[in-house]
Amino acid sequence: MDQISRPTDRSASPTSRIDEAAQRIASAARVEDAPEAGVAVLREAGLLHLAAEETADGYRYELPWRLALRLLARIGGADLSLGRLLEGHLNALQLVALYADAAQKQRVLAAVRAGTLLGVWGADTEPRFAVSGAGELRLTGAKRYASGLGLVGLALVPYEDEARVSHLLLVPVDDPARQDAGAWHMSGMRASRSGTYRFEDLRVDETAARVGRPGDYRREPFFVGGIWRCAAAQLGAVERLVEILVAELTASDRLQHPLQSARVGQAIMAARDARLNVEAAAEAVETGSLDAELAVSLAALSRLRVETAGLEVMQLVERGLGLSSFHADHPAERVMRDLAVYLRQANPDALLLDQARRLSRRLPDLFR
Ligand SMILES: Cc1cc2nc3c(=O)[nH]c(=O)nc-3n(C[C@H](O)[C@H](O)[C@H](O)COP(=O)(O)OP(=O)(O)OC[C@H]3O[C@@H](n4cnc5c(N)ncnc54)[C@H](O)[C@@H]3O)c2cc1C
């Protein structure tokens, strides 16, 4: 842990702070047990407020897409759980900048500058999350798969009313008595500290908590379009696996075997193809260079392509490196456990079918 607690030079360029933070996180062998140390690295490097540019009414979300992609892929490659936490943090930071009022933005800016990690906790469970009252809101129910239990201080909590219109609340989520980390009995992404958070009888001030207008949360290209960031973090793990495959085959003097070389070639192609998809999506969503519908489609494609690339590369690593890659001390072992779990995002079948329909009408825009 010595190496991970070394302070970062905040005057260095964002790119070198990102690379240094990733290197420190990757070299910390026990981050799976102690994600706090990894979050501390992000905090010390100033990466939690890198995207928050102060303005008269709080802040605006300002992070060039190439830098955002580097941030997510490098940290995701170093530790996919931390990549996931960072992805949720950036998502919340962007949604607050887009939809919150000045007082909320000032509160969030002060919080992230002080090192608070943010999250977006949307996944429902039983009892279902619900809101009643006005002025003072009474929250009930729970959210599951909530990443960052005990690490996230403020979460954006989306919910739907009876008419299925979406709403967003900004809620402090640091009460240990409401956290159920035991709900996350998964083989991977353990350091993401995901689990269930119970909101039963939590009272919040409506003016402070309610972010934006009804329906804002689902506005595109920032709702489905935002999944490019999740794909970017996953991409980092895919690229890390390719690096590990090459390094291990080189070290064992097996790289020159034609079948091993072919595996490396296939792995590089899959990772590169996934990267190009993520780059195209990031640029379209973050710069508005394409219309919102097409930008969302590219983001969906990037998620699906990173999924297939991840599955292909994991199989190539297992076949190419064999049994030893399953050993707990092997550099690929935890990366593959984490990636296999994190690739499981909501309803990939529906996403593919929906995009097949939409993109069938946009082929001239794709094949330029
Ligand atoms: C590491 C990790 C961290 C996460 N952190 C957060 C977080 O912080 N906040 C948050 O809100 N969520 C979080 N999530 C949850 C995430 O948003 C999704 O809810 C979750 O990943 C859904 O996965 P699933 O496999 O259960 O999806 P499912 O949608 O159940 O998909 C499983 C399979 O069923 C198919 N399928 C889905 N619906 C149907 C249907 N009606 N009929 C037939 N087939 C169907 C799918 O195509 C797929 O093949 C996290 C998830 C992971 C893995």
The ligand as a MOL file (V3000), in Angstrom:
LIG
                    3D

  0  0  0     0  0            999 V3000
M  V30 BEGIN CTAB
M  V30 COUNTS 53 58 0 0 0
M  V30 BEGIN ATOM
M  V30 1 C -20.5060 -4.1800 -11.5930 0
M  V30 2 C -21.8610 -3.6030 -11.7850 0
M  V30 3 C -22.1500 -2.3900 -11.1740 0
M  V30 4 C -23.4110 -1.8280 -11.2910 0
M  V30 5 N -23.6610 -0.6410 -10.6680 0
M  V30 6 C -24.8630 -0.0610 -10.8100 0
M  V30 7 C -25.1540 1.1950 -10.2030 0
M  V30 8 O -24.3050 1.8010 -9.5450 0
M  V30 9 N -26.3730 1.7310 -10.3750 0
M  V30 10 C -27.3370 1.0660 -11.0670 0
M  V30 11 O -28.4290 1.5950 -11.2030 0
M  V30 12 N -27.1140 -0.1330 -11.6400 0
M  V30 13 C -25.9060 -0.7010 -11.5400 0
M  V30 14 N -25.6710 -1.9180 -12.1160 0
M  V30 15 C -26.8010 -2.6630 -12.6720 0
M  V30 16 C -26.9860 -2.4650 -14.1610 0
M  V30 17 O -27.4160 -1.1460 -14.3880 0
M  V30 18 C -28.0440 -3.4560 -14.6570 0
M  V30 19 O -29.1970 -3.3360 -13.8850 0
M  V30 20 C -27.5800 -4.8840 -14.5760 0
M  V30 21 O -26.2660 -4.9610 -15.0250 0
M  V30 22 C -28.5210 -5.7440 -15.4040 0
M  V30 23 O -27.9230 -6.9680 -15.6980 0
M  V30 24 P -28.7960 -8.2730 -15.9390 0
M  V30 25 O -27.8660 -9.3020 -16.5090 0
M  V30 26 O -29.5880 -8.5740 -14.7240 0
M  V30 27 O -29.7860 -7.7840 -17.1290 0
M  V30 28 P -31.0350 -8.4650 -17.7670 0
M  V30 29 O -31.7670 -7.3300 -18.4560 0
M  V30 30 O -31.8210 -9.2890 -16.8130 0
M  V30 31 O -30.4200 -9.4010 -18.8970 0
M  V30 32 C -30.1520 -10.7880 -18.7420 0
M  V30 33 C -30.5290 -11.5320 -20.0310 0
M  V30 34 O -31.9660 -11.5560 -20.1750 0
M  V30 35 C -32.3550 -10.9430 -21.4070 0
M  V30 36 N -33.6420 -10.2970 -21.1450 0
M  V30 37 C -33.8800 -9.1320 -20.4830 0
M  V30 38 N -35.2100 -8.8820 -20.4270 0
M  V30 39 C -35.8270 -9.9400 -21.0160 0
M  V30 40 C -37.1860 -10.2840 -21.2540 0
M  V30 41 N -38.1730 -9.4860 -20.8560 0
M  V30 42 N -37.4620 -11.4440 -21.8870 0
M  V30 43 C -36.4690 -12.2580 -22.2830 0
M  V30 44 N -35.1620 -12.0020 -22.0980 0
M  V30 45 C -34.8460 -10.8550 -21.4680 0
M  V30 46 C -31.1910 -10.0010 -21.7310 0
M  V30 47 O -31.1040 -9.6540 -23.0950 0
M  V30 48 C -30.0140 -10.8480 -21.2870 0
M  V30 49 O -29.7540 -11.8280 -22.2760 0
M  V30 50 C -24.4050 -2.5040 -12.0420 0
M  V30 51 C -24.1050 -3.7100 -12.6980 0
M  V30 52 C -22.8370 -4.2550 -12.5820 0
M  V30 53 C -22.5330 -5.5600 -13.2850 0
M  V30 END ATOM
M  V30 BEGIN BOND
M  V30 1 1 1 2
M  V30 2 1 2 3
M  V30 3 2 2 52
M  V30 4 2 3 4
M  V30 5 1 4 5
M  V30 6 1 4 50
M  V30 7 2 5 6
M  V30 8 1 6 7
M  V30 9 1 6 13
M  V30 10 2 7 8
M  V30 11 1 7 9
M  V30 12 1 9 10
M  V30 13 2 10 11
M  V30 14 1 10 12
M  V30 15 2 12 13
M  V30 16 1 13 14
M  V30 17 1 14 15
M  V30 18 1 14 50
M  V30 19 1 15 16
M  V30 20 1 16 17
M  V30 21 1 16 18
M  V30 22 1 18 19
M  V30 23 1 18 20
M  V30 24 1 20 21
M  V30 25 1 20 22
M  V30 26 1 22 23
M  V30 27 1 23 24
M  V30 28 2 24 25
M  V30 29 1 24 26
M  V30 30 1 24 27
M  V30 31 1 27 28
M  V30 32 2 28 29
M  V30 33 1 28 30
M  V30 34 1 28 31
M  V30 35 1 31 32
M  V30 36 1 32 33
M  V30 37 1 33 34
M  V30 38 1 33 48
M  V30 39 1 34 35
M  V30 40 1 35 36
M  V30 41 1 35 46
M  V30 42 1 36 37
M  V30 43 1 36 45
M  V30 44 2 37 38
M  V30 45 1 38 39
M  V30 46 1 39 40
M  V30 47 2 39 45
M  V30 48 1 40 41
M  V30 49 2 40 42
M  V30 50 1 42 43
M  V30 51 2 43 44
M  V30 52 1 44 45
M  V30 53 1 46 47
M  V30 54 1 46 48
M  V30 55 1 48 49
M  V30 56 2 50 51
M  V30 57 1 51 52
M  V30 58 1 52 53
M  V30 END BOND
M  V30 END CTAB
M  END
